[in-house]
């Protein structure tokens, strides 16, 4: 009997030790907070997504190196939101990934998505789960607009937070810049059919019209098509001062060399969808030369106050950072701050963490971070860049008026 009891005790101890070691097991249960990251890590948008992933990873590494936050270690739960069929981000895949996050009881918040089409697909899932996500790059304003509450957050409370501003500012402010600084008097507008591309092209076009710029027409590019020269030849015949493209890299990679061939001297501009460090490689350095683009954040990577961070990022992550790597890093810092404020006072649940994120007042390397009642960041800075000799160069803050 004693030997049987001893053997049973050893088996139980072995099982307990195994559970303690296994992630999410005995000791880890309640001491790990998983942060979901669903990003298009393959396909046309992979480089920008990789920078965002590494920004989040650097923040988690720093926090965990200091012992975690409020007794919890942070763990990334990473899924690819691109599919071979789409060749880029896929909203349906993003929705599948977020359902996986919701099914894991240790996943209490997320960082992402990268793209607004993904955001529209995942926001109702988050609302139902009362789980917050913080996007470092998704800018379509509809997702957080109270007019669309029944569609994107049916349970009422904000669940979709941003460390960047929206296309309600990014599109119009680029129009302001082209009108005032580039003396644009006529423009032709293109979009790629995605939620982001259509939305920002709409907001740009609306503001251009308000400024008295003549909008000569609008066309939609199919990202999967190879040849846009018929459309570009038609546009060339209208002799516009500028060409504006709303969309992301899958279409842009083909548009740039073809536009360079058909209409090389026209002012060409886009949004953060073409702020992608892989663009010269995808399209050719000569083809992207002179393109202007906006970003929905302050310029950060060349700021002296961020120099130490940039140096560390390059060393640890083995690549160049982007501004959205920094807004992703800060998204994790917002979640960590919310955990720190919640854990000593309340159960660490998705709903309680969401409420704490809503109440954020945090200093960061991009400046103060606080959100309005809809989840949008209070600061509205839009920055302008230009591709020169294969590199993206900061130009100026885009004018608000």
HELIX and SHEET records of a PDB file:
HELIX    1   1 UNK A    2  UNK A   21  1                                  20    
HELIX    2   2 UNK A   46  UNK A   65  1                                  20    
HELIX    3   3 UNK A   91  UNK A  103  1                                  13    
HELIX    4   4 UNK A  116  UNK A  129  1                                  14    
HELIX    5   5 UNK A  141  UNK A  144  5                                   4    
HELIX    6   6 UNK A  146  UNK A  148  5                                   3    
HELIX    7   7 UNK A  149  UNK A  152  1                                   4    
HELIX    8   8 UNK A  167  UNK A  180  1                                  14    
HELIX    9   9 UNK A  195  UNK A  210  1                                  16    
HELIX   10  10 UNK A  229  UNK A  238  1                                  10    
HELIX   11  11 UNK A  249  UNK A  262  1                                  14    
HELIX   12  12 UNK A  272  UNK A  274  5                                   3    
HELIX   13  13 UNK A  279  UNK A  283  1                                   5    
HELIX   14  14 UNK A  285  UNK A  288  1                                   4    
HELIX   15  15 UNK A  304  UNK A  306  5                                   3    
HELIX   16  16 UNK A  307  UNK A  317  1                                  11    
HELIX   17  17 UNK A  323  UNK A  343  1                                  21    
HELIX   18  18 UNK A  350  UNK A  358  1                                   9    
SHEET    1   A 5 UNK A  73  UNK A  80  0                                        
SHEET    2   A 5 UNK A  32  UNK A  39  1                                        
SHEET    3   A 5 UNK A 107  UNK A 111  1                                        
SHEET    4   A 5 UNK A 132  UNK A 135  1                                        
SHEET    5   A 5 UNK A 160  UNK A 162  1                                        
SHEET    1   B 2 UNK A  82  UNK A  83  0                                        
SHEET    2   B 2 UNK A  88  UNK A  89 -1                                        
SHEET    1   C 4 UNK A 214  UNK A 220  0                                        
SHEET    2   C 4 UNK A 186  UNK A 191  1                                        
SHEET    3   C 4 UNK A 242  UNK A 246  1                                        
SHEET    4   C 4 UNK A 267  UNK A 269  1                                        
SHEET    1   D 3 UNK A 292  UNK A 295  0                                        
SHEET    2   D 3 UNK A 383  UNK A 388 -1                                        
SHEET    3   D 3 UNK A 391  UNK A 397 -1                                        
END                                                                             
